[in-house]
Amino acid sequence: MEKTKEFLEKEGIKVDISLEPTPDLEGYDLVHLFNLMDPHDIYAQMDNARRQGKKVVLSTIYGLYTEFERKARGGFFQKLANLLSPFQISYFKIAIKHIAGRNLHSGIVTMLYKGFYGMAREIAEYTSVFLPNSHSEMDRVAKDFKLKNFKYISVPNAVDKSVFTLSSNDDGSYAEFKGCILCAARIEGRKSTLNLVRAVKDAPYKLVIVGRESPNQKSYVEQVRREAGYNVYFLGAVPHEELRKLYSVAKVHALVSWMETPGLSSLEAGAMGCNIVVTKKGDTYDYFGDYAYYCEPDDVASIRKAIDEAYKADVDPKLREMILENYTWEKTATETIKAYNLALAEG
């Protein structure tokens, strides 16, 4: 959201960010909402825009983790997930999280009686123009919410060219990780971190994991650390400048998630000259095509095979060229403005 604002303003668009549920929209042309996966957080803003007669455009950021919940979550919730619809799973996850955290704001209360699906579909039906990250993401939204005659502009995930460049000012602080396998992602089940750790067991290279540990999956995080071999290093969360340095020393970036659209760290690593290992679950193929090495998140041998192939292969400079041509914030701003104009042209 903040990067979108930054680059829209460079194009002369006046943008204000508001987290208020019912802001005064006098003087604004339209409302740009983000994330259909959390309809409880944006429903009030949509309804406020509707009551004030303002157009809404929506960055969908939409990808259910149903397969992970049913196959790999573990415990009671996995059994429950196999009895519920994808939208019921989301409903219970959100409700339990907010009730346990004593965070019953108005959006949650509304969701409790409208349901996850009902709330999300109402937002989708009022949206003038959708801004998915890819065409395949829009296909999911249209299918799940039974949309017809909808309008959309595919607005790509993006890298910041001013940060992720090959011009090096590396101070050598990560020299010990030269040629490593890097994974910049939260440590959690959805990212299949445990299988990634298992895949590099006794491998001839180092795996460096950068990212926060999921506070809601403590036993999973403990198992990841317990099974990590001598060649696995945990650095925690690091700022973007440090992450840039890590990309510059890595040979391969691996993000073996159950769903990505497509994963910002994969784009950044590709822009920095890394080979990319990902799964095809989500929208990764839309972005990387045949430039990435693909695996299955629940298959350790598949992950190891993809990593081995990516590690042995020379880096194809066309991957970086493709990313810097198609997946930058400048491109995102251009496509976002097209979506705004399309919405406003409706009259």
C-alpha positions, 0 to 999 in steps of 0.5 A, spaced: 500 500 500 505 504 501 509 503 495 503 504 491 502 510 494 509 512 493 509 511 486 502 513 484 504 520 487 510 520 482 505 520 477 502 526 480 496 522 483 494 525 490 493 519 495 491 519 502 492 512 506 486 511 511 485 506 516 478 509 519 472 505 517 468 511 515 472 516 513 469 523 509 470 521 502 468 528 500 473 531 494 476 524 493 475 520 486 475 513 488 477 508 494 482 503 493 481 497 498 486 491 499 486 484 500 479 480 499 482 475 504 481 479 510 474 482 508 472 483 515 478 489 515 475 492 509 468 491 509 466 497 513 470 502 508 467 498 502 460 500 505 462 507 507 464 508 499 457 505 497 453 510 502 457 516 499 457 514 492 464 513 491 467 508 486 471 502 489 477 498 486 480 492 489 487 489 490 485 482 491 491 479 494 487 472 494 489 465 495 486 460 499 490 455 503 485 450 503 490 445 500 495 446 506 489 446 511 487 439 509 493 436 507 499 439 512 496 443 517 496 437 522 492 436 529 485 437 530 484 443 525 486 439 519 481 434 521 476 440 521 478 443 515 477 436 511 469 437 513 469 444 512 468 448 505 474 453 504 470 459 506 468 456 512 475 454 514 477 462 513 471 464 517 473 459 523 480 461 523 479 469 523 473 468 528 478 464 533 484 468 532 480 475 533 476 472 539 482 469 542 486 475 541 480 479 544 479 483 538 472 483 536 472 490 532 466 491 528 468 488 522 469 481 526 462 482 528 459 483 521 463 477 519 460 473 524 453 474 522 454 475 514 459 469 514 466 470 510 463 468 503 457 473 504 462 479 506 467 477 501 462 476 495 458 483 497 465 487 497 467 483 490 460 485 487 460 492 489 468 493 486 468 497 479 475 494 477 479 489 480 487 489 481 489 482 481 497 480 481 496 476 475 490 473 470 490 466 474 488 470 480 483 474 477 480 467 475 480 464 482 476 470 484 471 470 478 470 463 479 469 463 487 465 469 487 461 467 481 462 474 478 460 476 471 461 482 466 467 484 471 473 489 469 480 488 471 487 490 470 492 485 472 497 489 476 504 485 478 507 484 484 514 489 484 521 490 486 524 496 487 529 497 482 533 503 487 534 497 492 535 491 488 540 492 483 547 488 481 551 494 483 554 492 489 556 496 495 557 489 499 561 490 505 563 483 506 558 481 512 555 475 509 561 472 505 561 466 509 554 465 506 557 465 499 553 461 494 548 459 499 541 457 498 537 463 501 529 462 503 527 469 505 520 467 508 516 467 515 518 460 518 511 456 518 507 451 515 504 454 509 511 456 507 513 448 508 519 450 512 520 444 515 520 440 508 525 445 506 530 444 512 529 436 510 531 437 503 538 440 504 539 435 510 547 433 508 547 437 502 554 440 500 551 447 501 548 452 506 541 454 507 540 461 510 533 462 513 531 469 513 524 471 516 520 471 523 518 465 526 510 464 526 508 466 533 501 461 532 505 455 530 511 454 536 511 447 535 512 447 528 518 452 529 521 448 534 521 442 530 524 446 524 529 448 528 530 441 531 531 438 525 535 443 522 542 440 520 549 443 521 548 447 514 542 451 516 542 458 519 537 462 522 538 469 521 531 472 523 528 478 520 533 483 517 532 490 514 531 490 506 538 493 505 541 487 509 536 482 505 539 485 498 546 483 501 544 476 502 541 476 495 547 478 492 551 472 495 546 467 494 546 462 488 539 460 489 533 462 493 527 457 495 520 459 497 517 452 497 510 454 499 503 451 498 501 458 495 504 464 493 502 470 488 508 469 487 512 471 493 515 478 493 522 475 495 522 470 489 522 476 485 527 480 489 532 474 489 531 474 481 532 481 480 539 480 484 541 474 480 539 468 483 536 462 480 529 461 483 526 455 486 518 455 487 512 451 487 507 451 481 501 452 487 498 459 486 501 464 480 508 463 480 508 460 473 504 466 471 511 470 473 517 466 472 514 461 466 520 456 464 525 461 468 524 457 475 525 450 478 519 447 480 517 442 486 512 440 490 511 443 497 509 436 500 515 432 497 522 432 500 525 429 494 522 434 489 524 440 493 531 437 493 531 435 486 529 442 484 534 445 489 540 441 486 538 443 479 538 450 480 544 450 484 548 446 478 545 451 473 548 457 470 544 463 472 540 465 466 540 473 465 534 473 462 530 472 468 533 478 471 531 482 465 524 479 465 523 481 472 526 488 471 522 489 465 515 487 467 515 487 475 517 494 478 513 499 482 513 504 476 509 498 472 505 497 478 503 505 478 502 505 470 497 499 471 494 502 477 492 508 474 489 504 468 485 501 473 483 508 476 481 511 469 477 505 467 473 505 474 472 513 473 470 512 466 463 508 468 460 515 470 
